[in-house]
Amino acid sequence: MSFPKWKNQVASLNKIILVGTVAGEPEARLSVDGIAITKFKIEVNSYPGSAPSIIDVVAWRKLAETCGQYLKKNKVILVEGEIHVRSFEDQSGQRKWVTEVTANNMQMLDSKQPVPVNAEPGKNEEVFDDVEELPEGDLPF
């Protein structure tokens, strides 16, 4: 039995999760094929007081439309995506390399979440009045 060539390679994962603030205004446009693209930068600090990293992010299609409509400078967001490296030739013929995050998901963290109309305070808390205490030696695991 023969396996495809990739079966002999080590498994890998390309996933990144960033939480930070939108640096500058997002740039929303359509590709030549009519696909929505929004590019923006996210400012991320590794720890308090550290110099921020500015990371390029690109969103495509429906997510791009959402980002283009709702993202504004200084909004706090969470971005999930993949890191991609690409190259291109600039106007002078020099090869340039770009590392960017292709967003798969975005959440706005500083927006006010509307409370559902039927929600009442304390209704989501579970009440355990009839919990039986077990002696330590009788635990099933």
N, CA, C and O of each residue as an XYZ file, in Angstrom:
564
protein
N       0.847     -1.176      0.000
C       0.000      0.000      0.000
C       0.891      1.238      0.000
O       1.823      1.331      0.799
N       0.617      2.170     -0.873
C       1.414      3.391     -0.889
C       0.564      4.561     -0.403
O      -0.636      4.636     -0.665
N       1.216      5.460      0.306
C       0.546      6.635      0.848
C       0.913      7.849      0.007
O       1.992      7.893     -0.584
N       0.027      8.829     -0.048
C       0.400     10.076     -0.734
C       1.648     10.678     -0.098
O       1.928     10.448      1.078
N       2.383     11.440     -0.872
C       3.646     12.014     -0.408
C       3.489     12.805      0.888
O       4.366     12.727      1.748
N       2.403     13.565      1.062
C       2.219     14.399      2.249
C       2.057     13.585      3.515
O       2.251     14.122      4.606
N       1.707     12.307      3.416
C       1.519     11.471      4.615
C       2.827     11.299      5.389
O       2.798     11.055      6.595
N       3.966     11.421      4.718
C       5.263     11.248      5.373
C       5.762     12.528      6.027
O       6.792     12.516      6.700
N       5.048     13.626      5.838
C       5.473     14.894      6.405
C       4.884     15.082      7.792
O       3.867     14.484      8.142
N       5.539     15.917      8.566
C       5.073     16.226      9.913
C       3.833     17.107      9.814
O       3.775     18.026      8.998
N       2.847     16.817     10.650
C       1.637     17.639     10.669
C       1.984     19.052     11.121
O       2.899     19.247     11.921
N       1.259     20.023     10.613
C       1.515     21.407     11.000
C       0.187     22.131     11.180
O      -0.868     21.649     10.766
N       0.264     23.285     11.801
C      -0.925     24.088     12.066
C      -0.576     25.548     11.864
O       0.434     26.025     12.381
N      -1.394     26.252     11.123
C      -1.194     27.680     10.890
C      -2.423     28.396     11.430
O      -3.423     28.536     10.725
N      -2.353     28.848     12.670
C      -3.472     29.545     13.303
C      -2.908     30.619     14.216
O      -1.934     30.397     14.935
N      -3.543     31.797     14.176
C      -3.122     32.889     15.040
C      -4.366     33.558     15.608
O      -5.375     33.706     14.919
N      -4.283     33.956     16.865
C      -5.347     34.704     17.526
C      -4.712     35.966     18.081
O      -3.757     35.901     18.855
N      -5.243     37.114     17.685
C      -4.719     38.405     18.119
C      -5.826     39.207     18.786
O      -6.966     39.208     18.320
N      -5.493     39.886     19.872
C      -6.400     40.838     20.500
C      -5.649     42.158     20.577
O      -4.545     42.221     21.118
N      -6.245     43.203     20.037
C      -5.594     44.506     20.043
C      -6.529     45.575     19.517
O      -7.741     45.376     19.431
N      -5.948     46.712     19.167
C      -6.753     47.828     18.669
C      -6.477     48.055     17.184
O      -5.363     47.842     16.705
N      -7.502     48.487     16.475
C      -7.361     48.790     15.056
C      -6.495     50.040     14.931
O      -6.805     51.081     15.510
N      -5.412     49.926     14.174
C      -4.479     51.038     13.978
C      -4.789     51.687     12.633
O      -4.500     51.110     11.585
N      -5.366     52.861     12.656
C      -5.736     53.542     11.417
C      -7.084     53.067     10.903
O      -7.687     52.147     11.455
N      -7.543     53.706      9.846
C      -8.838     53.352      9.263
C      -8.666     52.193      8.280
O      -7.731     52.202      7.479
N      -9.550     51.202      8.328
C      -9.485     50.084      7.383
C      -9.683     50.554      5.941
O     -10.341     51.563      5.687
N      -9.106     49.809      5.012
C      -9.210     50.111      3.580
C     -10.069     49.022      2.932
O      -9.611     47.893      2.757
N     -11.310     49.356      2.577
C     -12.227     48.400      1.950
C     -12.298     48.678      0.451
O     -12.372     49.830      0.025
N     -12.273     47.599     -0.349
C     -12.360     47.749     -1.801
C     -12.839     46.431     -2.402
O     -13.046     45.451     -1.686
N     -13.009     46.414     -3.699
C     -13.350     45.199     -4.432
C     -12.166     44.796     -5.292
O     -11.483     45.650     -5.856
N     -11.922     43.489     -5.396
C     -10.860     42.999     -6.272
C     -11.313     43.144     -7.723
O     -12.464     43.498     -7.979
N     -10.420     42.874     -8.671
C     -10.788     42.950    -10.087
C     -11.885     41.940    -10.419
O     -12.614     42.116    -11.395
N     -12.005     40.883     -9.613
C     -13.047     39.871     -9.804
C     -14.326     40.203     -9.050
O     -15.275     39.420     -9.073
N     -14.368     41.366     -8.373
C     -15.562     41.774     -7.649
C     -15.684     41.199     -6.250
O     -16.763     41.234     -5.658
N     -14.587     40.667     -5.710
C     -14.591     40.089     -4.363
C     -14.223     41.178     -3.355
O     -13.261     41.921     -3.554
N     -15.000     41.264     -2.270
C     -14.741     42.274     -1.235
C     -13.450     41.948     -0.485
O     -13.215     40.806     -0.091
N     -12.619     42.974     -0.298
C     -11.359     42.860      0.448
C     -11.290     44.048      1.402
O     -11.533     45.187      1.002
N     -10.962     43.783      2.655
C     -10.689     44.867      3.598
C      -9.338     44.604      4.233
O      -9.085     43.526      4.771
N      -8.470     45.611      4.160
C      -7.156     45.527      4.790
C      -7.121     46.503      5.953
O      -7.615     47.626      5.856
N      -6.530     46.055      7.058
C      -6.366     46.931      8.212
C      -5.173     46.461      9.018
O      -4.629     45.384      8.776
N      -4.774     47.276      9.974
C      -3.659     46.946     10.856
C      -4.192     46.827     12.275
O      -5.081     47.574     12.684
N      -3.632     45.873     13.024
C      -3.992     45.708     14.425
C      -2.738     45.920     15.266
O      -1.677     45.369     14.973
N      -2.878     46.723     16.308
C      -1.773     47.030     17.224
C      -1.899     46.108     18.434
O      -2.922     46.094     19.118
N      -0.841     45.340     18.685
C      -0.856     44.332     19.741
C       0.343     44.532     20.658
O       1.469     44.702     20.191
N       0.097     44.513     21.959
C       1.178     44.560     22.943
C       1.372     43.167     23.524
O       0.402     42.509     23.899
N       2.620     42.713     23.599
C       2.895     41.397     24.179
C       2.672     41.395     25.681
O       2.223     40.399     26.248
N       2.986     42.505     26.321
C       2.771     42.654     27.761
C       2.682     44.148     28.058
O       3.164     44.959     27.267
N       2.073     44.525     29.186
C       1.913     45.951     29.499
C       3.250     46.691     29.496
O       4.232     46.225     30.075
N       3.272     47.830     28.847
C       4.478     48.647     28.788
C       5.409     48.303     27.645
O       6.377     49.024     27.404
N       5.140     47.208     26.927
C       6.016     46.835     25.814
C       5.675     47.668     24.579
O       4.576     48.210     24.459
N       6.628     47.755     23.679
C       6.375     48.449     22.414
C       5.383     47.621     21.603
O       5.524     46.401     21.525
N       4.386     48.256     21.001
C       3.382     47.485     20.259
C       3.920     46.961     18.935
O       4.805     47.561     18.323
N       3.373     45.840     18.510
C       3.610     45.314     17.169
C       2.415     45.708     16.316
O       1.270     45.595     16.753
N       2.679     46.167     15.111
C       1.616     46.524     14.171
C       1.570     45.411     13.129
O       2.544     45.176     12.414
N       0.431     44.731     13.052
C       0.310     43.550     12.206
C      -0.727     43.810     11.117
O      -1.837     44.263     11.395
N      -0.347     43.515      9.865
C      -1.258     43.664      8.729
C      -2.252     42.511      8.705
O      -1.882     41.351      8.883
N      -3.529     42.850      8.481
C      -4.598     41.852      8.409
C      -5.382     42.098      7.131
O      -5.621     43.244      6.751
N      -5.782     41.018      6.471
C      -6.642     41.122      5.294
C      -7.840     40.193      5.490
O      -7.690     39.040      5.894
N      -9.024     40.715      5.197
C     -10.257     39.932      5.273
C     -10.868     39.870      3.879
O     -10.747     40.812      3.095
N     -11.518     38.764      3.579
C     -12.099     38.541      2.263
C     -13.600     38.304      2.365
O     -14.100     37.875      3.405
N     -14.304     38.580      1.295
C     -15.722     38.290      1.086
C     -16.619     38.887      2.168
O     -16.511     40.076      2.465
N     -17.499     38.086      2.761
C     -18.484     38.590      3.726
C     -17.801     39.200      4.949
O     -18.236     40.238      5.448
N     -16.732     38.559      5.435
C     -16.007     39.115      6.576
C     -15.407     40.472      6.214
O     -15.376     41.381      7.043
N     -14.934     40.608      4.987
C     -14.393     41.896      4.531
C     -15.470     42.970      4.534
O     -15.211     44.110      4.921
N     -16.671     42.614      4.108
C     -17.773     43.577      4.120
C     -18.084     44.023      5.548
O     -18.285     45.210      5.806
N     -18.123     43.061      6.473
C     -18.392     43.377      7.878
C     -17.295     44.266      8.451
O     -17.583     45.267      9.107
N     -16.037     43.901      8.205
C     -14.909     44.698      8.711
C     -14.938     46.105      8.128
O     -14.731     47.082      8.848
N     -15.193     46.210      6.837
C     -15.236     47.517      6.192
C     -16.343     48.403      6.737
O     -16.198     49.624      6.801
N     -17.445     47.787      7.128
C     -18.585     48.555      7.619
C     -18.435     48.967      9.080
O     -18.809     50.082      9.442
N     -17.893     48.087      9.928
C     -17.930     48.327     11.369
C     -16.600     48.699     12.021
O     -16.596     49.345     13.069
N     -15.479     48.310     11.432
C     -14.205     48.606     12.088
C     -13.837     50.074     11.932
O     -13.965     50.660     10.857
N     -13.385     50.638     13.018
C     -12.912     52.020     13.044
C     -11.616     52.059     13.843
O     -11.336     51.162     14.637
N     -10.841     53.095     13.627
C      -9.590     53.282     14.359
C      -9.849     53.215     15.867
O     -10.828     53.769     16.367
N      -8.955     52.526     16.579
C      -8.955     52.367     18.040
C     -10.005     51.407     18.582
O     -10.127     51.277     19.800
N     -10.769     50.729     17.726
C     -11.695     49.700     18.207
C     -10.882     48.514     18.712
O      -9.882     48.136     18.101
N     -11.309     47.928     19.827
C     -10.646     46.734     20.362
C     -11.295     45.517     19.711
O     -12.513     45.346     19.765
N     -10.465     44.673     19.094
C     -10.992     43.515     18.376
C     -10.179     42.264     18.665
O      -9.048     42.327     19.147
N     -10.783     41.132     18.358
C     -10.106     39.837     18.355
C     -10.140     39.353     16.918
O     -11.191     39.374     16.277
N      -8.998     38.918     16.410
C      -8.898     38.387     15.052
C      -8.345     36.975     15.130
O      -7.322     36.737     15.771
N      -9.023     36.040     14.477
C      -8.512     34.680     14.305
C      -8.186     34.513     12.835
O      -8.943     34.958     11.972
N      -7.065     33.875     12.544
C      -6.724     33.690     11.146
C      -5.480     32.861     10.954
O      -5.079     32.087     11.823
N      -4.875     33.041      9.787
C      -3.671     32.311      9.395
C      -2.619     33.310      8.928
O      -2.947     34.356      8.368
N      -1.362     32.979      9.163
C      -0.260     33.819      8.690
C       0.107     33.395      7.270
O       0.285     32.211      6.986
N       0.217     34.380      6.391
C       0.618     34.107      5.011
C       1.752     35.046      4.622
O       1.779     36.212      5.013
N       2.681     34.512      3.847
C       3.798     35.293      3.320
C       3.666     35.281      1.799
O       3.492     34.226      1.188
N       3.750     36.453      1.205
C       3.672     36.560     -0.251
C       4.724     37.558     -0.722
O       5.256     38.346      0.060
N       5.006     37.503     -2.003
C       5.968     38.453     -2.562
C       5.379     39.097     -3.811
O       4.459     38.569     -4.436
N       5.937     40.252     -4.153
C       5.533     40.969     -5.359
C       6.697     41.839     -5.793
O       7.632     42.075     -5.027
N       6.633     42.316     -7.031
C       7.640     43.255     -7.524
C       7.077     44.664     -7.449
O       5.966     44.930     -7.908
N       7.866     45.568     -6.857
C       7.416     46.963     -6.781
C       7.666     47.656     -8.122
O       8.116     47.021     -9.077
N       7.378     48.943     -8.192
C       7.492     49.689     -9.451
C       8.910     49.740     -9.992
O       9.112     49.899    -11.196
N       9.904     49.606     -9.099
C      11.295     49.643     -9.554
C      11.837     48.254     -9.874
O      13.019     48.109    -10.184
N      10.981     47.226     -9.801
C      11.416     45.872    -10.120
C      11.997     45.106     -8.945
O      12.429     43.965     -9.108
N      12.015     45.706     -7.772
C      12.538     45.041     -6.571
C      11.502     44.056     -6.026
O      10.313     44.367     -5.967
N      11.961     42.872     -5.631
C      11.069     41.894     -5.012
C      10.839     42.303     -3.566
O      11.791     42.519     -2.817
N       9.569     42.410     -3.175
C       9.173     42.762     -1.807
C       8.422     41.587     -1.202
O       7.675     40.889     -1.888
N       8.632     41.380      0.090
C       7.958     40.305      0.816
C       7.003     40.908      1.830
O       7.328     41.891      2.496
N       5.828     40.315      1.943
C       4.802     40.786      2.863
C       4.352     39.614      3.726
O       4.044     38.536      3.217
N       4.316     39.837      5.040
C       3.747     38.866      5.974
C       2.475     39.485      6.519
O       2.493     40.597      7.047
N       1.367     38.762      6.392
C       0.088     39.290      6.852
C      -0.781     38.162      7.390
O      -0.549     36.986      7.113
N      -1.776     38.546      8.155
C      -2.744     37.593      8.682
C      -3.968     37.627      7.781
O      -4.531     38.693      7.530
N      -4.377     36.468      7.298
C      -5.644     36.353      6.583
C      -6.696     36.005      7.622
O      -6.655     34.927      8.215
N      -7.635     36.913      7.845
C      -8.632     36.744      8.905
C      -9.693     35.727      8.501
O     -10.205     35.752      7.382
N     -10.012     34.832      9.435
C     -11.121     33.896      9.263
C     -12.310     34.296     10.129
O     -13.451     33.931      9.847
N     -12.025     35.056     11.192
C     -13.055     35.465     12.139
C     -12.612     36.766     12.795
O     -11.418     36.995     12.989
N     -13.575     37.613     13.134
C     -13.281     38.863     13.822
C     -14.404     39.134     14.801
O     -15.581     38.965     14.482
N     -14.024     39.560     16.009
C     -15.016     39.944     17.012
C     -14.657     41.313     17.558
O     -13.500     41.580     17.882
N     -15.650     42.175     17.656
C     -15.446     43.488     18.261
C     -15.638     43.325     19.758
O     -16.687     42.863     20.206
N     -14.630     43.701     20.536
C     -14.658     43.452     21.974
C     -15.113     44.643     22.793
O     -15.493     44.470     23.952
N     -15.090     45.840     22.240
C     -15.467     46.998     23.048
C     -16.855     47.534     22.723
O     -17.234     48.603     23.203
N     -17.611     46.809     21.920
C     -18.969     47.277     21.619
C     -19.929     46.796     22.694
O     -19.713     45.752     23.308
N     -20.977     47.552     22.916
C     -21.997     47.179     23.891
C     -22.836     46.056     23.298
O     -23.356     46.180     22.189
N     -22.966     44.964     24.038
C     -23.786     43.852     23.579
C     -25.232     44.078     23.995
O     -25.496     44.300     25.177
N     -26.178     44.027     23.058
C     -27.574     44.213     23.445
C     -28.059     43.042     24.293
O     -27.723     41.888     24.027
N     -28.849     43.352     25.313
C     -29.415     42.316     26.174
C     -30.690     41.822     25.515
O     -31.537     42.636     25.149
N     -30.858     40.485     25.348
C     -32.090     39.978     24.750
C     -33.301     40.442     25.551
O     -33.238     40.573     26.773
N     -34.402     40.690     24.850
C     -35.607     41.224     25.480
C     -36.127     40.307     26.573
O     -36.608     40.790     27.598
N     -36.041     38.981     26.380
C     -36.587     38.050     27.354
C     -35.617     37.692     28.471
O     -35.950     36.866     29.321
N     -34.443     38.279     28.498
C     -33.463     37.953     29.537
C     -33.792     38.695     30.822
O     -34.105     39.885     30.801
N     -33.718     37.980     31.947
C     -33.923     38.582     33.261
C     -32.701     38.281     34.111
O     -32.143     37.187     34.022
N     -32.274     39.234     34.935
C     -31.103     38.990     35.776
C     -31.297     37.746     36.635
O     -32.354     37.551     37.236
N     -30.269     36.910     36.683
C     -30.297     35.726     37.541
C     -30.962     34.517     36.922
O     -30.896     33.438     37.510
N     -31.603     34.635     35.763
C     -32.299     33.501     35.158
C     -31.330     32.476     34.572
O     -31.698     31.313     34.411
N     -30.104     32.879     34.251
C     -29.149     31.951     33.666
C     -28.340     31.200     34.711
O     -27.540     30.330     34.365
N     -28.534     31.519     35.975
C     -27.797     30.836     37.030
C     -28.503     29.540     37.389
O     -29.726     29.511     37.528
N     -27.734     28.467     37.539
C     -28.311     27.191     37.927
C     -28.355     27.105     39.442
O     -27.474     27.616     40.133
N     -29.396     26.448     39.952
C     -29.544     26.270     41.394
C     -29.416     24.785     41.692
O     -30.115     23.964     41.099
N     -28.519     24.443     42.616
C     -28.302     23.058     43.013
C     -28.634     22.917     44.487
O     -27.747     23.012     45.335
N     -29.913     22.691     44.802
C     -30.328     22.531     46.193
C     -30.171     21.099     46.677
O     -30.003     20.871     47.875
N     -30.222     20.133     45.771
C     -30.228     18.735     46.190
C     -28.920     18.017     45.863
O     -28.938     16.842     45.497
N     -27.793     18.702     45.988
C     -26.499     18.099     45.706
C     -26.087     17.233     46.884
O     -26.105     17.670     48.035
N     -25.715     16.000     46.577
C     -25.301     15.055     47.616
C     -23.784     15.092     47.749
O     -23.070     14.939     46.758
N     -23.293     15.292     48.955
C     -21.856     15.284     49.211
C     -21.367     13.842     49.241
O     -21.961     13.002     49.917
N     -20.287     13.545     48.515
C     -19.698     12.207     48.516
C     -18.422     12.218     49.334
O     -17.638     13.164     49.258
N     -18.210     11.160     50.124
C     -16.927     11.061     50.827
C     -15.801     10.926     49.804
O     -16.013     10.398     48.713
N     -14.610     11.400     50.154
C     -13.496     11.448     49.213
C     -13.139     10.085     48.641
O     -12.746     10.007     47.477
N     -13.257      9.028     49.394
C     -12.899      7.692     48.928
C     -13.901      7.105     47.959
O     -13.586      6.110     47.308
N     -15.095      7.667     47.827
C     -16.141      7.111     46.978
C     -16.236      7.781     45.608
O     -17.223      7.588     44.898
N     -15.240      8.556     45.233
C     -15.279      9.219     43.937
C     -15.108      8.192     42.825
O     -14.278      7.292     42.956
N     -15.861      8.295     41.740
C     -15.820      7.300     40.671
C     -14.584      7.381     39.775
O     -14.481      6.607     38.824
N     -13.660      8.273     40.039
C     -12.466      8.371     39.193
C     -11.220      8.450     40.001
O     -10.127      8.537     39.442
